Amino acid sequence: MKSLGLLVLRLVLGGLFVAHGYPKLFGGQGESKHLADVTKSTLGEGFVEQVEQGGIGATTGMMESLGLPNAKAAGWSLALVEFAGGLALIFGFVTRPMALALAFSQAVAINKVHASEGLFGGYEYNIALIGGTAALAIAGPGKIAIDG
């Protein structure tokens, strides 16, 4: 049962991270026209907007606006950690290091973006992601995984 619980946690967290990383890597103006209607209806208008406003250039711009050093490397790192890290969680591949990288990305998001907004309506989502990824970093992927 423990491995089944870890699989559910990996699938949920991994899916959320993939959905957040996809627009950062593959987004850009006009890119939402390539999304299937079922994707648009399932993930919602917010996802479609993120795809339209996304792309690595926009992600790099966001890193610059946050004052992060080497914004291009930071943008690529964030996009790849979210997308590839999410996929790694889903498959249970290099789970512990990916979970730590994802937790770190959320700690940076809290520090640079959400801290001033407070917990509710601010960084509560990021805290939940950190909790889940920390649990995976500690417990590992379980037996239903490539690493298992």
C-alpha positions as CSV (number, residue, x, y, z in Angstrom):
1,M,0.0,0.0,0.0
2,K,2.9,2.4,0.7
3,S,4.1,2.0,-2.8
4,L,0.7,2.7,-4.2
5,G,0.4,5.8,-2.1
6,L,3.8,7.0,-3.4
7,L,2.7,6.3,-6.9
8,V,-0.4,8.5,-6.5
9,L,1.7,11.3,-5.0
10,R,4.2,11.0,-7.8
11,L,1.5,11.1,-10.5
12,V,-0.3,14.1,-9.0
13,L,2.8,16.1,-8.3
14,G,4.5,15.1,-11.6
15,G,1.4,16.0,-13.6
16,L,1.2,19.4,-12.0
17,F,4.9,20.2,-12.6
18,V,4.7,19.0,-16.2
19,A,1.6,21.3,-16.7
20,H,3.5,24.2,-15.3
21,G,6.8,23.5,-17.2
22,Y,5.2,22.9,-20.6
23,P,4.3,26.6,-21.2
24,K,7.7,27.7,-20.1
25,L,9.4,25.5,-22.6
26,F,7.0,25.2,-25.5
27,G,4.8,28.3,-25.2
28,G,4.7,31.5,-27.1
29,Q,2.3,33.7,-29.0
30,G,0.1,31.5,-31.2
31,E,1.2,28.2,-29.7
32,S,-2.1,27.5,-28.0
33,K,-3.6,26.8,-31.5
34,H,-1.6,23.6,-31.5
35,L,-3.3,22.4,-28.3
36,A,-6.0,19.8,-28.6
37,D,-9.5,20.8,-27.6
38,V,-9.5,18.2,-24.9
39,T,-6.3,19.6,-23.5
40,K,-7.8,23.1,-23.5
41,S,-11.0,22.0,-21.8
42,T,-9.3,19.8,-19.3
43,L,-6.5,22.1,-18.2
44,G,-8.5,25.3,-18.6
45,E,-8.2,28.8,-19.8
46,G,-5.4,29.6,-17.4
47,F,-3.3,26.9,-19.0
48,V,-4.1,28.2,-22.5
49,E,-3.1,31.8,-21.4
50,Q,0.1,30.5,-19.9
51,V,1.0,28.8,-23.2
52,E,0.3,32.0,-25.1
53,Q,2.3,34.1,-22.7
54,G,5.0,31.5,-22.2
55,G,8.1,30.3,-24.0
56,I,11.7,30.3,-22.9
57,G,12.1,34.0,-23.8
58,A,9.2,35.0,-21.5
59,T,10.6,32.7,-18.8
60,T,14.0,34.3,-19.1
61,G,12.3,37.7,-18.9
62,M,10.5,36.7,-15.7
63,M,13.9,35.7,-14.2
64,E,15.4,39.0,-15.2
65,S,12.5,40.9,-13.6
66,L,13.0,39.0,-10.4
67,G,16.7,40.1,-10.3
68,L,18.1,36.6,-10.6
69,P,21.7,36.4,-11.8
70,N,22.2,34.8,-15.2
71,A,18.5,35.0,-16.1
72,K,18.8,32.9,-19.2
73,A,20.3,29.9,-17.3
74,A,17.8,30.4,-14.5
75,G,14.9,30.4,-17.0
76,W,16.1,27.3,-18.8
77,S,16.8,25.6,-15.4
78,L,13.3,26.3,-14.1
79,A,11.6,25.2,-17.3
80,L,13.5,22.0,-17.5
81,V,13.3,21.2,-13.8
82,E,9.5,21.6,-13.9
83,F,8.9,19.8,-17.2
84,A,11.5,17.0,-17.1
85,G,11.4,16.8,-13.3
86,G,7.6,16.3,-13.4
87,L,8.1,13.5,-16.0
88,A,10.8,11.9,-13.8
89,L,8.4,11.9,-10.8
90,I,5.6,10.3,-12.9
91,F,7.9,7.5,-14.0
92,G,9.8,7.2,-10.7
93,F,13.1,7.9,-12.3
94,V,15.9,9.7,-10.3
95,T,13.1,10.5,-8.0
96,R,15.0,11.8,-5.0
97,P,17.2,14.3,-6.8
98,M,14.4,15.5,-9.0
99,A,12.1,15.9,-5.9
100,L,14.8,18.0,-4.2
101,A,15.3,20.2,-7.4
102,L,11.5,20.7,-7.6
103,A,11.3,21.6,-3.9
104,F,14.2,24.1,-4.3
105,S,12.4,25.7,-7.3
106,Q,9.3,26.2,-5.1
107,A,11.4,27.7,-2.3
108,V,12.8,30.2,-4.8
109,A,9.3,31.0,-6.0
110,I,8.2,31.7,-2.5
111,N,11.2,33.9,-1.8
112,K,11.2,35.8,-5.0
113,V,7.4,36.0,-5.9
114,H,4.9,34.9,-3.2
115,A,6.3,35.7,0.2
116,S,4.8,39.2,0.4
117,E,1.4,37.9,-0.4
118,G,1.2,35.8,2.8
119,L,0.2,32.1,3.1
120,F,-3.4,32.3,1.9
121,G,-3.6,33.4,-1.7
122,G,0.1,33.6,-1.8
123,Y,2.4,30.7,-1.2
124,E,0.1,27.9,0.1
125,Y,0.3,26.0,-3.2
126,N,4.1,26.2,-3.2
127,I,4.2,25.0,0.4
128,A,2.0,22.0,-0.6
129,L,4.3,21.2,-3.5
130,I,7.4,21.5,-1.2
131,G,5.7,19.1,1.3
132,G,4.9,16.5,-1.4
133,T,8.3,16.7,-3.0
134,A,10.1,16.6,0.3
135,A,8.1,13.4,1.2
136,L,9.3,11.8,-2.1
137,A,12.8,12.9,-1.5
138,I,12.7,11.2,1.9
139,A,10.6,8.1,1.1
140,G,11.8,7.5,-2.4
141,P,9.5,6.5,-5.3
142,G,8.2,3.2,-3.9
143,K,8.3,-0.1,-5.7
144,I,6.0,0.9,-8.6
145,A,8.7,3.0,-10.3
146,I,11.7,2.8,-12.6
147,D,13.9,3.4,-9.5
148,G,11.9,1.0,-7.4
